[in-house]
Amino acid sequence: MSHGLSRGLTNYGDPDFALYLRRSFARSMGYSTAALARPIVGIADSSSGFNNCHRHLPELIAAVRRGVLAAGGLPLDFPTISLGEVFLEPTSMLYRNLMSMDVEEMVRAQPMDAVVLVGGCDKTVPAQLMGAASAGVPAVQLVAGPMMTGRHRGERLGACTDCRRFWARHRAGQLTKDEIEAVEGGLATTTGTCAVMGTASTMACLAEALGMALPGTAAIPAVHADRLRAAEATGETAVALARSRLTPDRILTPAAFENALRVLLAIGGSTNAILHLAAIAGRVGVDLSLRELNRLSDDTPVLVDLKPSGQHYMEDFFAAGGLGGVPRELRDRLRLDCLTVTGETLGTRLAAENGWVDRGVIRGAGDPFQPAGGLVALFGSLAPAGAVLKRSATDAGLLESEGRAVVFDSLEDLARRIDAPTLDVTPADFLVLRNAGPKGAPGMPEAGYLPIPRKLAGAGVTDMVRISDARMSGTAYGTVVLHVAPEAAAGGPLARVRSGDRIRLSVRERRLDLLVDPAELARRAPVAPAAAEPSRGYRRLFLEHVLQADAGCDFDFLRAASRPA
């Protein structure tokens, strides 16, 4: 089997000439014959001037290179698309699949025996794992790590749960313009991903839980020296993977995804992770079921007391023992025969670990932070293919409720009317947003965290039931039902809801029902998105091929054939 520079030769009709020419051009970069004979480790670099989370990636990549060289490999870094969450319009989720295609094609097209995936900001890690899973080249994930917290008038601040808390106070008239600007300057004070258990930290933990990242590396802060040591060790691991040819499909098994779901539930992780896990699983032919999520959620306790579900931050999680303390507590519920990038099984790894754990942050299974998993899936007449709710970050008093729908037809309609003094709304109503899903927005933006109407916020209301086909940032909190599928733009029941309709939410029964006679619904015309469909380019490709939320919003042509459980 070919390796190193001889992998995937450029097609000139003469393989020997192609290799001769490739070696010649490689030598122009100053490499010796001995260096070019080594296993080649590609390093996928997702740094960008438009990505604050990845500001330190050059230093991380230098450490990866050290590890690769020390282990006898040749490191070659290459750029990919970078997804800076807050710098992309209309939403980074629109470009996750594009980045996954970039990673897949560059890993497959360039001659590398293994690849280190370096990234962290929200959609980057899933995009890299999706691409690597499809490329079929040995791969290991290295995450950027979370940023450190800041301070404001003696109060600790962490992006971005605290940014939402202070912004809600500003909207309610409790903070002046000068005060909110002072908070703005203290929310994100270092490089790295959000300081709470948002989507970036969740996906970092799940990369480790899936076996695609080195144990103990998910929670190391971005600015900690251990992050550089983790990078060096990851480079060494990549060389071992190049030699063993352990490919992602042997790690990303149905059992590994079951483990990842368990860990997701136990850490009170982001709702976005359900979409990303489904998309990664689909790339290796594994079907991730929302009903399976409910089965696991019923007997998987929340063990981690972190924002937005709890009170602590990622740096506290790291100091408390990191992710390793969670699977050790879940050992009796996990599939221990799953392989990891180290070549060991999860069971072997857990048997070797016996680290100290701070029980103020990471609870024991017998004394959980919450008795059942942080996420649940809902089904019913309003969500035939499912919806997701993060119950670990909700007002428990709203989880069994019925309310009157106050409907917003689009993001523009929401922005125009949500703060209008004339809006007919009470705290007991259900705010409903439609046409904000994969096709409707497009790209399924993080708009599901509908703001509390200003006149209610000013009266002290802090939570309401909110329902949409959109997503929500993993840093957000509240009684927010998301990912309603099928979405309104795909003809789902959400397209026929009218203000004044009654909706029933029952987390106990896992139901979300529109209490309108089916015959009446059939008579109603659906409310479709007003925007014209793009005539060209990636957005046209997206709209023509994106799947619904229950299938992870991947493209239909990128999913692999199903394989048995």
N, C-alpha and C positions, 0 to 999 in steps of 0.2 A: 504494500500500500504506500502511495506517495506521501511525503511529509516535507515540512519546511518549504523552501522556495520552489520545490517541484510540484506542490499542490496547485490544482486549478490553473494550468498554464494558459496564457493568452493564446487564442487560436490564430495561428499564422499558416496553418496547414502543414507545419513541420514542428513536432514537439521538441526535438533536440535543439532546433534553432531557437524556439521560444525560451527554453531554459537557459541557453547560452546568452541570449539577449537580456533576459531578466537578471542573470548574475552580473553581467556587464554593467547594467544600470544600477544595480544594488551597490556595486563596488564604487560607483561615483559618489556614494554617500559616505565613503571611508571605511566600510566594513571589510574585515579580513576574510580570507577563505575559511578560516576556522570558525569565525563568528557566524558566517552564513550557513555553516553545516549544522548549527544548533537547531533544536526545536524552536519554532517561532511562536511567540505569544503576542497576539494582538491586544491592544488596550483601547477600548472604545471610550473616547473622550467627549463628554457632553458639556464641557464648559462653554460659557458664552458671556459676553458683556451684558447681555439681557437676562442673566440668571444669577441673582445675588446668592442663592443657596450654594452655588458651585464655584464661588470665588477662589476657594482654596484647592480646587482640583489639580492645578499644576504641581503643587507640592505633594499631593496624594499620588499622582502619577509618577513623580520622581521616586517615591518610595516603592511603588509597584515595580518599577524598572530595576531598583536595587534587588528586590526579591527574585525577580526573574533571572537576572544575571548571576546572582549567588547560587541559584539552583541549576545553572547550566543552560539556560534558555536565552533567546534573543528577543528582547522586547521591541515592538514596533507599534507606536500609538497612532491612532487615526481619528479624525473628527466625525461626529454624527450631529444630527439635529439636536438642539437643546430646547427643553420646554420649561421656561421660567414662568411659573404659575401666574403671577400677577402682571406679567408683561405681554400677555398674548390676548388677542381679540379674535373671536368673542369669548373663547375659553380654551384652555390647554387641552381639554378632552377631545376637541375637534382634531387635534394633531397627534394624539397618542398613536393611532394606527399608522399614520405617516412615518413617525419616528421608528415604529416597530419594523416597518418595511425597509427603512434606511439601514437599521442595524442588521436585519436579516440578510439583505443583499450585500452589504459591505463585508460581513463576516464570511459569507459564502464565496464571494467573488475574489477576495484577497487571500493570499497564501498564508494561512495561520493554522497552527496545530491546536491552539486553544485561545480563548479570549477572556479578558478581564473586563467586566462591564462596570464602568465607574459613573455613578450618578446618584441622585437623591431626591430632587424636587418632584413631588407628587406623581405625575404621569410618566416620569423618566424611568423609574425602576420597572413598572409593569411593561412599558414599551421595550425596554432592553430584554427583559425575560421572555416576552412574547417573541421578539426577533430571534433571540438565541435558541429558543425552543424549536422554532421553525427551521433555523439554519442547520441544526444537527451537529454543530461543532462543540467540543468540550468547553464549558463556560463556568465562570464563577463571578458572583456579584460582589462588588465593593460599594457600600453606600457612603454618602457624603457625611452623615452624622448630623445630629441636631445642634442648633445654635444654643448658646447660653442665655439665661434670662437677664433682663435689665431691671432697673428700679425707677420708681416714680413716687416721690414724696414718702419714702419709707415702705412703699408697697412693691411687691415683686411683680414683674411683667414678663409675659411670654407670648410671642406670636404663635397662633393668632387668636386663641380663645379669648385672651384678655382684650385684644383689639375690638372684638365684637361686644364684649361686656361694656367697655368704656364708650363705644359708639352708640350703644343702646341708651346709655345715660345721657349722652350728648343729644340724641334725638328726643329724649324725654325732657330736655331743657334743664338738666341737672349739671351740665358742664358747659363752660363758656368756650368760645372759639380759641382763646389763648390756652385754656386748660387742655382741650383735646389736641392742640398742636404740641403741647409739652409731652403728652402721652405718646403721640406719634413718633417723637424723637427717641423714646426709650423702649419701644416694642421690639425692635430687631437690631441688636447692637453688635452681633458677630456674624461671621459667615456660618453657613449650615442651614438645615431645614427647620421647620417650625418646632418650637420648644415643647410642644405638647403631643399627645397621642393623636395627631391629625393623620391625614392620608400618607404623608411622607414617612413618618415614624412607623405607622402601621405597616406599610409595604416593606420597610427595612426589616421589621420583625418577622414578617411573613416570608421574606427571602431567606432568612435564617431558618425559620420553621419548616420551609419546603426542602431544606438541605442544599440550597443554591448559594449560600454565603457561609463563611467560616463561623463556627460557634463562638458566641461572645462578642460579635462585632456590631450587632444591630444598633445598640444604644450608646456607643462611645461618642461623646461630644465631638463636633467637628474640629474644635481647636485643641483637643487633648492630644498629648504625645502618643497615647495608646492608639489613636486613629491612624497615625503614621506607621506604627508597628503592625497594626492590622493590615495596612496596605502592603507592607513588605511581605508579611506572611501570605497574603492573597496572591502575590506574584509568585512565590515559591509553590503554592498549591496549583497554580495554573500550569507550571512546568510538569508537575506530577500528573495532572489531568491530560496534558499533551502526550505523555508517555503511556498512560493507562487507557486513553481513549474512552473515558467514562463520559458519555454524552448526556445532555439534559433529559432526554426521554426516559432514561433508566432511573433518573432521580424523580422526575415529575410524574409519579404514578398516581392512580386513584387514591391509594392509601396516603400518599404524601399530601394530597389536597384535603383529605379528611383531617389530617393532623393540622394543616394550616387553618382550616375552619375552626377547629377547637381552640387554637391559640388566638385567633382573631376574636372569638367570643370571650376568652378569658382576659384579654388585655383591654376590653372595651373599645375595640378599634373602630376605624372609620367605615361608614357605609359604602364609601367608594371602593373599598377592598373587595366587596362582593362582585362588583363589575370587573375589576382587574383580575381576580382569581378565576372568574368564569372565562375571561378572554385568554389567559395563559393556559388554562386547562384545555380550552378548545383547540389550541395549537398542537397539543399532543393527543388529541382524540378523546379527552375525558369530558364527560358531561357533568357539570356542577348543578345540582338541583337545589332550588330554594326550599323545597320541602325537606331535603336532607339537612339544610341549615336549621330548620325548626327542630328536627329530631335531636340534633347535637346541642342546640341552644338549651333545651329543657334540662339537660344534665351536665352542663358545663358552666361552672360559676365564674363570675367576674372576680379576678384575683388582684388586679392592679388598680391602685388608687391614683389615677392620673387625670388631669384635665384633658378633654372637657367633661368626662364622666365623674372625676373626683377632684382632688386638690393639688396634686404634685405635678412636677415637670419631668421632662426626659432626663435631665442631668441628675435628678433624684433617683430615677429608675436605674440609671447606670450605677450610681453610688450604692444603690440598694441590692445590687447583684446582677442587674441586667436581665435580658430575656431568659437566660438559662434557668432562673428560679421558677419560671412559669411551667415549662414542660416537665420539670422534675415533680412539680405538684400534680400535674395531669398524667403522670406516667401510666397509671392504670387505665386511662381512657385513650391512650395513643397507640398507633400502629408502630411498634418499635423496630420492625424489620426493614424500614425504609432506608435506602442508601442516601448518603450525603456527599458533598464534593470532596470530602477528605478520604472517601473510599470506605469509611466506617458506616455501620448502621446507626440509626438514632439511638437504639437501645445500648449499643456499645459506648456511644458518646455520653449518654446520661449516666451510665454506670461509673464512668471515670470522673464525672463532675461531682463535687461536694462543696460548692462555694457557700460563703456566708450570705444570708438574705436578711434584709431589713424588713421585718414584718409590718412596719408602719406604712410601707409602700407596696410590698408584694405579700399578700396574705397567703396563709396556708389553705389547702383545700377544705379543711375542717372548719375554717373561720373566714369565709370569703367576704369580699367587699360587697358583693351582691350575690344572691343564691342561684341566679340563672343567667344565661349568656346575655351579653350586651346588645345583640342584634336579633331581630325576628323578621320573618317574612309574613306578609298578609295576603290573603286571597279573598275574592268575593266578586260581586257584580260590578264593582268599580275597578277592580284589578284582576281580571281573569288569569293573566300570566304572572301575577304577583306584584308586590311592592315591598319596600324595606323600611323598617323603623329602628332607630337606635334607642332602645328603651332604657339603657343605662344612663342616658343624658336627658331624660324627659321629666315632666311633672307627672308623678305617678297618679295624681287625681284625674288626669285626662285620658288615661289609657283605656278606660271603659266609659265611652261617652257617645252622645248623639247630638248633632248640631245642624244649624241651618247653613247652607253653602253661601259663601260670598265669593263670586267667581271673577277671576281676571283672565282675559282671553289671550294675553301675551305678556312678554316682559315689558313692552312699551305701555300697555294698558295698566300693568301693575305700577310702574313708575309714575304714571299720570294720575292715578286715583287713590293710591294707598294712603296718602296723607291729606286727602281732601276733607275739609271739615264736614262736608255733606255726605260722606261715605256712610251708608247704612250698615253698621257693624256693631256687635256687642262682644264682650269677652267670651261668651258661650258659642259664638259662631265658628265655623270651620272656614279658614281662608283656603281657596282653591286656585291654583295656577295651572294653566294648560298651554300647550304648544311651546313647551320649553324642553322637550325631550331630544333624542338623538337627531331626528329629522326636523322637528318643529322649530328649533332655535336658530340654526342647527348646532349640533355638537353637545347638547345636554349640559348647559352651564350650571354652575353652583349657585342657582337662584332659588333652590327649594327652601332655603332659610328665609322665608318671606318676612320682611320686617313687621313688627307689631305696628298697626296704624297709629299715627302720631297722637291722635286724640285719646287712644287707649293707653299708650305708653306714658303719656303725661299724667294719666290717672292712676299709674302704678301697675298696670298689667305687664307681666314679664313673659308670659307664655300663653300660646293658643295652639289648637290643632291646626296644622298647615299640611296641605296635600298637593302634590304636583307630580309631573312626569320628568322633573328636573333632578339634579343632584344637589348635595349639600356638602360644603367643606367639612373635612374630617375634624376641623378645629371647632365646629359649631355645636350647638346644643339646643334642646327644646323638643317639643312633641311634634316632630316633623316626619310625615310620611312621604317617601321618595320613590323614584324609579317606577312609578305606576305604569304597568305594561298590559296591553299595548298602549303606547302613548297616543295622545289626541291626534297628532298629525298622521298616525298610521291607522286611524279609524277606531281607536279604542273608546270605551264608554265615556272617558273623560271629556271627549269632544261634544257630548250631548248633555252635560250637566248645566243646569241653569241656577242663577242666584235664587235662593229661596227653597231649593230642594233640600230634603233631609238626608244626612249621611250618618251612618253608624260605624263607629270604630270599636273593635273589641280585640285587644291584644291577647286576652285570655283564650278567645276562640280563634285567634289568628284570622280575623275577618275585617274586611273593609267593603261596606255595602252602600250602594246608592238606593235609597228607599223610594224609588219611583217605579210605577207599573211598567213592565217591559213593553207593552203595547204603546204606551205614551212615549217611551224612549225611541221606539222605532219610527214614530211619526216626526220626531224632531230632526231638523237638519243639523249635521255636525258643524261645529265652528272650526274652520281650517286656518292654518297660518296665512297671514296676509302677504308675506314676503314672496317675491318671485324666485323660482328655482334658478340657480346659477347655470349658465349655458356651457361652461368649460371648466377645465382644471380640476384640482383636487377636491373642491367643494362639490362639484358635480359627481365625481367618483364616490365621495362620501355618501351623498344622499341616495345614490343608486344602489349602494351595496352594504350600508351599515345595518347591522342586526339590532334587535330590541334589547332592552336592559337585561332581561332574563338570560340572554346569550352573551352578555358582556360587552355589547356595542362594538364587537369586532366586525371586520368585513366578512361577508359570506364566503368569499373565495380564498380566505386565509386559514380557515379552520380545517383541521385534519379529519380524516375518517375516524368514526368512533371506534374505540377499542374496549374490550370487555373489562368489567370492574375487577 
